């Protein structure tokens, strides 16, 4: 029997602390409060983590298709977290030395409404 996902949406969620999380977003009630729940998939679309946040931590959300979220996750696989969503390319001058990442250029995917300054 296949798993049925609750009503929700695929998105890039932007949170306080300059955190950005890609995944399937729903609302859940825990501890007597409504929280934002983000099911974070791996490159194959399998949920590998579930994160919950207070709605007050939310400052932005970019709705995306499931395919777009999974593509973004595939592009970021093996890339240091500091480079995943903030942009930039991995080059030989970085402290990160994983040769498998350095061998292939990182494809940068920009969203027109994304803040890029000062990070």
Residue, then its C-alpha position, 0 to 999 in steps of 0.5 A: x500500500x502506498x503512503x499518502x502524504x497529508x495536504x501540503x506543498x513542496x517549497x524552499x522555506x526561509x527561516x530566521x538565522x539565514x536557514x533555508x530548507x527544501x522539502x514537503x511543507x505541512x502544518x502539524x499540531x504539537x505541544x498545543x501549538x501549530x508548527x511548520x513541518x518540513x519533510x526533507x528528502x534525499x536525492x531519491x525523494x525518500x524522507x530522511x529528516x523531519x524538521x519542525x519550526x515555530x511559524x514565527x521563525x518563517x520569513x519566506x517561502x518559495x513554492x516549487x514542484x516536487x521535481x524542482x525540489x529534488x533537482x535542487x537537492x541533487x545539484x547540492x549533493x556533496x556540496x558543503x552546506x555553506x555553498x548549497x543555497x547561498x550560491x557561489x562555486x566550489x573551486x581549488x581555493x576553498x577549504x573544502x577538498x573533496x575531489x569528487x565535488x571539485x572535479x565537477x563545477x557546481x550549477x548555480x540555480x538562482x531564484x529571482x526573489x532570493x536575497x543574495x547580499x551580505x551572506 
